[in-house]
Amino acid sequence: MLTTLKTLLLLRHGKSDWAADYAGDHERPLKGRGRRDAARVGRFLAAYGPPPDRCLTSTAVRARTTLRLAHEAGGWRAPVEETAELYHAYPETVLSVLARVDDSVGTLLVTGHEPTLSETVARLVGGGAVEMPTAALACIDLDVDRWAEVTWGSGALRWLVTPAALKEALAAEGKASGEGSRGGASGG
């Protein structure tokens, strides 16, 4: 049985706007859908946790904006740090960034890009194929005392949630609440 000592949350940036006017890839903004999905993921994490103690993000506009919107929607109190290392990063770079995180941080959220995040999740949990669509959030439990001890295969995937799944769940929840209130009004 895995005894969780550290929790890593990996958040892929929201859907970006390829048609927008921007200077280069680093400056590409989010689409409206990306903004809505980022807020939805933030509210999900606030409701179901674990909330982050600290957040790291790529310096790319789409990653920074995703994190800001999720952070605001979730009402998180975690400090945010931007790092250029997470832009065009390899999974080994993510591991290197994790190794420098202060060990007082129990839950860390990292916002970044593909294919880095899918590959990082797969390698942390010991293999397999993982897909991180835009604004997907993965929660990995790590059996380590210190962030510098994180190695490939040292984690267990607790969950991976996508904006589409959250939208469906909220719609189903709304239907269930509506049906319950109609049932109560009819006396039955």
C-alpha positions in Angstrom: 0.0 0.0 0.0 1.3 3.5 -0.9 1.8 5.9 1.9 1.4 9.3 0.4 4.0 11.8 1.6 3.9 14.2 -1.3 1.2 15.0 -3.9 1.9 16.3 -7.4 -0.8 17.9 -9.5 0.0 18.3 -13.2 -2.2 20.8 -15.1 -2.0 21.1 -18.9 -2.7 24.6 -20.2 -6.2 25.3 -21.5 -7.2 25.4 -25.2 -5.1 28.1 -26.9 -6.2 30.5 -29.6 -4.2 29.8 -32.8 -6.2 32.5 -34.7 -5.3 35.3 -32.2 -2.7 38.0 -33.0 0.4 37.0 -31.0 4.1 37.6 -31.5 5.2 33.9 -31.2 4.3 30.6 -29.6 5.3 31.7 -26.1 2.8 34.6 -26.4 -0.2 32.5 -27.7 -3.3 33.2 -25.6 -6.2 31.0 -24.5 -9.5 30.7 -26.4 -12.7 31.3 -24.6 -13.1 27.6 -24.1 -9.6 27.4 -22.6 -10.5 30.1 -20.1 -13.8 28.4 -19.1 -12.1 25.0 -18.7 -9.3 26.5 -16.5 -11.9 28.0 -14.2 -13.9 24.7 -14.1 -10.8 22.8 -13.2 -10.0 25.3 -10.4 -13.4 24.9 -8.9 -13.2 21.1 -9.1 -9.9 21.1 -7.2 -11.3 23.5 -4.6 -14.2 21.2 -4.0 -12.5 17.8 -4.1 -8.8 18.6 -3.4 -6.2 18.4 -2.5 -5.5 22.1 -2.8 -2.0 23.0 -3.8 0.5 24.4 -1.2 2.5 25.9 -4.1 2.2 26.4 -7.8 4.8 26.4 -10.6 4.0 27.4 -14.1 5.7 27.7 -17.5 6.2 31.3 -18.5 4.1 30.9 -21.7 1.0 33.1 -21.7 -1.4 30.2 -22.1 0.1 28.3 -19.1 0.3 31.4 -16.9 -3.3 32.4 -17.8 -4.6 28.8 -17.2 -3.0 28.8 -13.7 -4.3 32.3 -12.9 -7.9 31.5 -13.8 -7.9 28.1 -12.0 -6.3 29.7 -9.0 -8.9 32.5 -8.9 -11.9 30.2 -9.5 -10.6 27.8 -6.9 -9.8 30.4 -4.3 -6.5 28.8 -3.7 -4.0 30.5 -1.4 -0.9 28.9 -2.8 2.0 31.1 -4.0 2.7 31.0 -7.7 6.2 30.9 -9.3 6.9 31.1 -13.0 9.8 29.2 -14.5 11.0 29.3 -18.1 12.4 25.8 -17.6 8.8 24.4 -17.9 8.4 25.8 -21.4 9.5 23.3 -24.1 10.6 21.0 -21.3 11.4 17.4 -21.3 10.1 15.1 -18.5 13.7 15.0 -17.1 13.5 18.8 -16.7 10.2 18.5 -14.8 11.9 16.0 -12.5 14.8 18.5 -12.0 12.4 21.3 -11.2 10.7 19.1 -8.6 14.0 18.2 -6.9 14.4 21.9 -6.0 11.0 22.3 -4.4 11.1 23.1 -0.7 10.2 19.9 1.3 7.7 21.9 3.4 5.4 21.8 0.3 3.1 18.8 0.6 1.0 19.4 -2.6 2.6 21.0 -5.6 0.8 22.0 -8.8 2.8 22.3 -12.0 1.2 23.9 -15.1 2.8 23.1 -18.4 2.6 21.7 -21.9 2.3 18.6 -24.1 3.8 16.1 -24.7 5.8 16.8 -21.6 3.0 16.3 -19.1 1.6 13.1 -20.5 5.1 11.6 -20.6 5.8 12.8 -17.1 2.7 11.3 -15.7 3.3 7.9 -17.4 6.9 7.8 -16.3 6.1 8.8 -12.7 3.5 6.0 -12.4 5.7 3.3 -14.0 4.6 3.3 -17.6 1.5 3.1 -19.7 -0.1 5.6 -22.1 -1.5 8.7 -20.7 -3.3 11.5 -22.6 -3.6 15.0 -21.1 -6.0 17.0 -23.3 -6.1 20.7 -22.8 -6.9 21.8 -19.2 -6.6 18.2 -17.9 -5.5 17.8 -14.3 -3.6 14.7 -13.0 -3.1 13.9 -9.3 -0.2 11.7 -8.4 0.6 10.4 -5.0 4.3 10.1 -4.4 5.8 7.8 -1.8 8.7 10.1 -0.9 9.7 12.3 2.0 11.5 14.9 -0.1 10.9 16.2 -3.6 14.5 15.4 -4.5 13.6 11.7 -4.0 11.0 11.7 -6.8 12.1 9.2 -9.4 10.4 7.5 -12.3 7.9 4.9 -11.0 7.7 6.4 -7.5 4.1 7.6 -7.9 0.6 6.3 -8.2 -2.1 8.0 -10.3 -4.9 8.9 -7.9 -7.0 10.5 -10.7 -6.9 12.3 -14.0 -9.8 14.7 -14.8 -10.6 16.4 -18.1 -12.8 19.4 -18.7 -15.2 17.3 -20.8 -15.7 14.9 -17.9 -16.3 17.7 -15.5 -18.8 19.3 -17.8 -20.7 16.0 -18.1 -20.6 15.5 -14.3 -21.9 19.0 -13.7 -24.7 18.5 -16.3 -25.7 15.2 -14.7 -25.6 16.7 -11.3 -27.8 19.6 -12.5 -30.3 17.1 -14.0 -30.3 15.0 -10.8 -31.0 18.1 -8.6 -33.7 19.3 -11.0 -35.4 15.9 -11.0 -35.3 15.8 -7.2 -36.9 19.2 -6.9 -39.6 18.3 -9.4 -40.3 15.1 -7.5 -40.6 16.9 -4.3 -43.0 19.5 -5.7 -45.3 16.8 -7.0 -45.6 15.2 -3.6 -44.1 12.0 -4.7 
